[in-house]
């Protein structure tokens, strides 16, 4: 049974290199990156430039299906890349299986008039002189770039981190997180009050909005920022029933908002009321925890450590652009 490391190691003779959880190289002129999904399945990112991803994706699926490419379907098409998956579970020869699937996929791209990406993923300039792993719209792929733009972006990221480490403020960040959390609660409150339903997926917005608020007010973006955002998001569990009661007091009893806020606080935070609300609070807590878990990777992504790590991966994977019109099936010049 092939593991992620075995898969990446098997592709080295084809000119692919490994950097962290990614394996990258070129194939018939296309910049390609593999990302581990499970120990036996990899996502394959192919750098292209597509004007209308949705319509292109439908054509590409038809083209790969005609060729018998069974990879679980083409997963996604964006302006800068197309992505599909390959299962190596039963592969006796990993390199041969990869070569076969890639050739079929590249043929489908060519049939649809999609050539290798030929503009810088960072600046849009033509004739990019390098390739590197870079992130765009939440996805990391191996893209043509201008080396000077990569170095400039890395410098700016390092300066941003230094500035935040020196001037970041936990108090201001906490204020921003609370404000963001309140904004993230609004969709949840609206569905509860007017539709009388709880949509668990909306709880994902609470920690995301809280982190946005924390970052906007320039909180210090270290590991503590994630902890602060999580704790503030959990505070939303008790705020939902609190604001529900305030809403009903104002709407049904015409009580002024200030009086309703005070009255609700005096009633809600008693042992009897909290005991009565326990099942509902536990349900809200469950949804909030799931929302936090679903957003955890996104929360960590904004920390200084993550920014530096992304910059280091870009530089570590920076290579001269080898694309020539006469590249062979493994992306080597002929």
MARTILO-318692 format. One record per residue (C-alpha): residue in one letter; x, y, z. Coordinates in steps of 0.02 Angstrom, whole numbers, m for minus. Layout:
N
+------+--------+--------+--------+
! code !   east !  north !     up !
+------+--------+--------+--------+
!    A !      X !      Y !      Z !
...
+------+--------+--------+--------+
This chain:
334
+------+--------+--------+--------+
! code !   east !  north !     up !
+------+--------+--------+--------+
!    X !      0 !      0 !      0 !
!    X !     77 !    164 !    m55 !
!    X !    104 !    300 !     74 !
!    X !    121 !    486 !     44 !
!    X !    310 !    483 !     63 !
!    X !    327 !    330 !    m50 !
!    X !    226 !    418 !   m184 !
!    X !    334 !    573 !   m179 !
!    X !    494 !    471 !   m177 !
!    X !    436 !    372 !   m328 !
!    X !    414 !    531 !   m429 !
!    X !    592 !    594 !   m402 !
!    X !    659 !    505 !   m558 !
!    X !    529 !    602 !   m657 !
!    X !    606 !    766 !   m599 !
!    X !    491 !    802 !   m453 !
!    X !    550 !    872 !   m287 !
!    X !    472 !    873 !   m114 !
!    X !    443 !   1022 !     m1 !
!    X !    342 !    990 !    157 !
!    X !    174 !    915 !    111 !
!    X !    195 !    956 !    m74 !
!    X !    286 !    875 !   m219 !
!    X !    318 !    986 !   m370 !
!    X !    390 !    982 !   m545 !
!    X !    339 !   1003 !   m727 !
!    X !    249 !    889 !   m849 !
!    X !    251 !    924 !  m1036 !
!    X !    275 !   1108 !   m998 !
!    X !    140 !   1121 !   m863 !
!    X !    190 !   1165 !   m685 !
!    X !    121 !   1028 !   m572 !
!    X !    107 !   1007 !   m383 !
!    X !     47 !    855 !   m287 !
!    X !    m30 !    874 !   m114 !
!    X !    m67 !    732 !      6 !
!    X !   m252 !    704 !     39 !
!    X !   m238 !    533 !    120 !
!    X !    m93 !    412 !    128 !
!    X !   m149 !    339 !    m39 !
!    X !   m232 !    485 !   m129 !
!    X !   m152 !    646 !   m191 !
!    X !   m227 !    803 !   m262 !
!    X !   m139 !    858 !   m421 !
!    X !   m133 !   1045 !   m456 !
!    X !    m95 !   1095 !   m636 !
!    X !    m54 !   1278 !   m673 !
!    X !   m159 !   1352 !   m814 !
!    X !   m247 !   1515 !   m855 !
!    X !   m435 !   1498 !   m882 !
!    X !   m557 !   1640 !   m916 !
!    X !   m719 !   1545 !   m878 !
!    X !   m678 !   1405 !   m755 !
!    X !   m856 !   1338 !   m737 !
!    X !   m888 !   1304 !   m922 !
!    X !   m710 !   1244 !   m946 !
!    X !   m731 !   1120 !   m803 !
!    X !   m882 !   1039 !   m888 !
!    X !   m786 !   1019 !  m1051 !
!    X !   m635 !    948 !   m962 !
!    X !   m739 !    820 !   m868 !
!    X !   m813 !    759 !  m1031 !
!    X !   m641 !    749 !  m1111 !
!    X !   m564 !    649 !   m968 !
!    X !   m715 !    534 !   m958 !
!    X !   m701 !    492 !  m1143 !
!    X !   m519 !    445 !  m1113 !
!    X !   m567 !    332 !   m966 !
!    X !   m481 !    436 !   m833 !
!    X !   m560 !    380 !   m670 !
!    X !   m490 !    494 !   m536 !
!    X !   m647 !    533 !   m437 !
!    X !   m690 !    674 !   m556 !
!    X !   m603 !    837 !   m591 !
!    X !   m620 !    921 !   m422 !
!    X !   m601 !   1104 !   m463 !
!    X !   m557 !   1230 !   m598 !
!    X !   m500 !   1405 !   m556 !
!    X !   m423 !   1544 !   m659 !
!    X !   m247 !   1492 !   m607 !
!    X !   m260 !   1303 !   m593 !
!    X !   m358 !   1144 !   m618 !
!    X !   m358 !   1010 !   m486 !
!    X !   m397 !    824 !   m489 !
!    X !   m356 !    675 !   m380 !
!    X !   m259 !    514 !   m410 !
!    X !   m274 !    358 !   m303 !
!    X !   m114 !    258 !   m287 !
!    X !   m194 !    125 !   m176 !
!    X !   m168 !    m20 !   m297 !
!    X !    m21 !     50 !   m393 !
!    X !    116 !    m77 !   m425 !
!    X !    219 !     55 !   m515 !
!    X !    181 !    228 !   m445 !
!    X !    282 !    322 !   m575 !
!    X !    199 !    227 !   m719 !
!    X !     24 !    259 !   m650 !
!    X !     62 !    443 !   m625 !
!    X !    134 !    459 !   m800 !
!    X !    m18 !    376 !   m878 !
!    X !   m144 !    483 !   m785 !
!    X !    m48 !    644 !   m815 !
!    X !    m31 !    611 !  m1002 !
!    X !   m218 !    580 !  m1016 !
!    X !   m258 !    737 !   m917 !
!    X !   m136 !    846 !  m1015 !
!    X !   m208 !    780 !  m1179 !
!    X !   m381 !    833 !  m1117 !
!    X !   m315 !   1006 !  m1076 !
!    X !   m235 !   1023 !  m1247 !
!    X !   m395 !    966 !  m1332 !
!    X !   m486 !   1108 !  m1246 !
!    X !   m355 !   1236 !  m1298 !
!    X !   m282 !   1257 !  m1123 !
!    X !    m94 !   1285 !  m1135 !
!    X !     27 !   1292 !   m988 !
!    X !     13 !   1448 !   m881 !
!    X !    125 !   1581 !   m958 !
!    X !    100 !   1733 !   m845 !
!    X !    163 !   1771 !   m670 !
!    X !     39 !   1711 !   m538 !
!    X !     87 !   1859 !   m426 !
!    X !     96 !   2005 !   m547 !
!    X !     14 !   1945 !   m709 !
!    X !    170 !   1988 !   m809 !
!    X !    214 !   1889 !   m963 !
!    X !    367 !   1779 !   m983 !
!    X !    391 !   1729 !   m799 !
!    X !    570 !   1674 !   m767 !
!    X !    537 !   1554 !   m623 !
!    X !    420 !   1428 !   m544 !
!    X !    375 !   1409 !   m360 !
!    X !    243 !   1347 !   m240 !
!    X !    126 !   1491 !   m206 !
!    X !    m46 !   1515 !   m131 !
!    X !   m195 !   1588 !   m222 !
!    X !   m377 !   1587 !   m164 !
!    X !   m338 !   1466 !    m23 !
!    X !   m251 !   1339 !   m135 !
!    X !    m64 !   1306 !   m150 !
!    X !      1 !   1261 !   m323 !
!    X !    162 !   1264 !   m422 !
!    X !    152 !   1419 !   m530 !
!    X !    254 !   1521 !   m654 !
!    X !    316 !   1678 !   m566 !
!    X !    440 !   1818 !   m581 !
!    X !    579 !   1785 !   m456 !
!    X !    592 !   1969 !   m412 !
!    X !    406 !   1972 !   m366 !
!    X !    427 !   1820 !   m253 !
!    X !    574 !   1899 !   m162 !
!    X !    479 !   2063 !   m144 !
!    X !    326 !   1973 !    m74 !
!    X !    437 !   1877 !     47 !
!    X !    519 !   2038 !    106 !
!    X !    350 !   2121 !    133 !
!    X !    286 !   1970 !    231 !
!    X !    440 !   1973 !    343 !
!    X !    418 !   2160 !    373 !
!    X !    235 !   2134 !    414 !
!    X !    280 !   2002 !    543 !
!    X !    416 !   2110 !    621 !
!    X !    296 !   2257 !    633 !
!    X !    162 !   2150 !    713 !
!    X !    282 !   2074 !    838 !
!    X !    338 !   2248 !    891 !
!    X !    173 !   2343 !    889 !
!    X !     38 !   2209 !    901 !
!    X !    m79 !   2238 !   1049 !
!    X !   m175 !   2101 !   1138 !
!    X !   m304 !   2221 !   1212 !
!    X !   m348 !   2300 !   1045 !
!    X !   m349 !   2128 !    967 !
!    X !   m470 !   2067 !   1101 !
!    X !   m586 !   2214 !   1067 !
!    X !   m580 !   2175 !    881 !
!    X !   m614 !   1990 !    913 !
!    X !   m768 !   2031 !   1018 !
!    X !   m834 !   2149 !    884 !
!    X !   m801 !   2021 !    748 !
!    X !   m884 !   1885 !    851 !
!    X !  m1041 !   1993 !    867 !
!    X !  m1045 !   2018 !    679 !
!    X !  m1023 !   1831 !    653 !
!    X !  m1171 !   1797 !    768 !
!    X !  m1291 !   1903 !    665 !
!    X !  m1331 !   1769 !    532 !
!    X !  m1358 !   1641 !    671 !
!    X !  m1474 !   1757 !    767 !
!    X !  m1573 !   1801 !    612 !
!    X !  m1606 !   1619 !    567 !
!    X !  m1651 !   1578 !    748 !
!    X !  m1767 !   1726 !    771 !
!    X !  m1855 !   1729 !    603 !
!    X !  m1840 !   1550 !    537 !
!    X !  m1838 !   1467 !    709 !
!    X !  m1698 !   1352 !    652 !
!    X !  m1516 !   1329 !    695 !
!    X !  m1398 !   1306 !    547 !
!    X !  m1236 !   1230 !    611 !
!    X !  m1138 !   1285 !    458 !
!    X !  m1164 !   1468 !    505 !
!    X !  m1065 !   1444 !    665 !
!    X !   m910 !   1434 !    555 !
!    X !   m930 !   1621 !    528 !
!    X !   m909 !   1664 !    712 !
!    X !   m725 !   1619 !    738 !
!    X !   m681 !   1679 !    562 !
!    X !   m761 !   1849 !    595 !
!    X !   m680 !   1856 !    767 !
!    X !   m507 !   1825 !    692 !
!    X !   m541 !   1956 !    559 !
!    X !   m585 !   2082 !    695 !
!    X !   m433 !   2034 !    798 !
!    X !   m318 !   2057 !    648 !
!    X !   m404 !   2218 !    590 !
!    X !   m371 !   2303 !    758 !
!    X !   m190 !   2242 !    749 !
!    X !   m187 !   2112 !    884 !
!    X !    m24 !   2019 !    903 !
!    X !    m33 !   1874 !    781 !
!    X !     54 !   1735 !    876 !
!    X !    m14 !   1571 !    943 !
!    X !   m106 !   1665 !   1081 !
!    X !   m214 !   1750 !    948 !
!    X !   m295 !   1584 !    904 !
!    X !   m330 !   1547 !   1088 !
!    X !   m408 !   1719 !   1113 !
!    X !   m518 !   1700 !    960 !
!    X !   m577 !   1528 !   1016 !
!    X !   m621 !   1589 !   1190 !
!    X !   m712 !   1741 !   1121 !
!    X !   m808 !   1629 !   1000 !
!    X !   m863 !   1516 !   1143 !
!    X !   m931 !   1671 !   1228 !
!    X !  m1054 !   1680 !   1085 !
!    X !  m1140 !   1523 !   1151 !
!    X !  m1211 !   1619 !   1299 !
!    X !  m1239 !   1779 !   1199 !
!    X !  m1361 !   1697 !   1079 !
!    X !  m1497 !   1659 !   1208 !
!    X !  m1458 !   1824 !   1294 !
!    X !  m1490 !   1924 !   1135 !
!    X !  m1642 !   1817 !   1093 !
!    X !  m1724 !   1867 !   1257 !
!    X !  m1679 !   2049 !   1230 !
!    X !  m1758 !   2043 !   1057 !
!    X !  m1921 !   1970 !   1121 !
!    X !  m1932 !   2093 !   1265 !
!    X !  m1910 !   2240 !   1146 !
!    X !  m2028 !   2172 !   1013 !
!    X !  m2166 !   2097 !   1119 !
!    X !  m2163 !   2207 !   1274 !
!    X !  m2100 !   2370 !   1198 !
!    X !  m1962 !   2382 !   1327 !
!    X !  m1819 !   2502 !   1290 !
!    X !  m1661 !   2415 !   1232 !
!    X !  m1559 !   2474 !   1381 !
!    X !  m1690 !   2412 !   1504 !
!    X !  m1706 !   2248 !   1409 !
!    X !  m1517 !   2220 !   1416 !
!    X !  m1514 !   2248 !   1604 !
!    X !  m1669 !   2144 !   1638 !
!    X !  m1607 !   1999 !   1533 !
!    X !  m1440 !   1998 !   1622 !
!    X !  m1526 !   1990 !   1790 !
!    X !  m1637 !   1844 !   1739 !
!    X !  m1525 !   1742 !   1624 !
!    X !  m1375 !   1724 !   1737 !
!    X !  m1466 !   1636 !   1877 !
!    X !  m1450 !   1453 !   1922 !
!    X !  m1631 !   1416 !   1882 !
!    X !  m1629 !   1495 !   1708 !
!    X !  m1462 !   1419 !   1660 !
!    X !  m1523 !   1248 !   1718 !
!    X !  m1679 !   1266 !   1611 !
!    X !  m1577 !   1321 !   1460 !
!    X !  m1446 !   1184 !   1481 !
!    X !  m1502 !   1073 !   1334 !
!    X !  m1508 !   1222 !   1217 !
!    X !  m1340 !   1288 !   1277 !
!    X !  m1261 !   1117 !   1251 !
!    X !  m1329 !   1111 !   1074 !
!    X !  m1262 !   1286 !   1037 !
!    X !  m1095 !   1238 !   1115 !
!    X !  m1086 !   1084 !   1003 !
!    X !  m1116 !   1187 !    847 !
!    X !   m991 !   1319 !    903 !
!    X !   m856 !   1189 !    937 !
!    X !   m886 !   1113 !    765 !
!    X !   m875 !   1286 !    687 !
!    X !   m711 !   1318 !    777 !
!    X !   m639 !   1150 !    722 !
!    X !   m693 !   1182 !    542 !
!    X !   m608 !   1353 !    542 !
!    X !   m454 !   1305 !    643 !
!    X !   m339 !   1289 !    493 !
!    X !   m397 !   1458 !    430 !
!    X !   m368 !   1536 !    602 !
!    X !   m190 !   1469 !    612 !
!    X !   m155 !   1524 !    436 !
!    X !   m155 !   1708 !    485 !
!    X !    m26 !   1691 !    623 !
!    X !    150 !   1760 !    604 !
!    X !    224 !   1586 !    607 !
!    X !    111 !   1532 !    463 !
!    X !    154 !   1688 !    361 !
!    X !    340 !   1656 !    382 !
!    X !    319 !   1471 !    343 !
!    X !    226 !   1510 !    181 !
!    X !    363 !   1632 !    129 !
!    X !    498 !   1504 !    166 !
!    X !    407 !   1373 !     61 !
!    X !    397 !   1496 !    m84 !
!    X !    584 !   1531 !    m78 !
!    X !    631 !   1349 !    m49 !
!    X !    532 !   1294 !   m203 !
!    X !    590 !   1437 !   m317 !
!    X !    664 !   1362 !   m475 !
!    X !    707 !   1427 !   m650 !
!    X !    563 !   1406 !   m770 !
!    X !    615 !   1260 !   m883 !
!    X !    468 !   1273 !  m1004 !
!    X !    515 !   1253 !  m1185 !
!    X !    402 !   1214 !  m1333 !
!    X !    489 !   1047 !  m1358 !
!    X !    476 !    976 !  m1182 !
!    X !    456 !    788 !  m1170 !
!    X !    325 !    695 !  m1067 !
!    X !    422 !    718 !   m905 !
!    X !    443 !    904 !   m931 !
!    X !    628 !    895 !   m977 !
!    X !    701 !    995 !  m1120 !
!    X !    740 !    901 !  m1279 !
+------+--------+--------+--------+
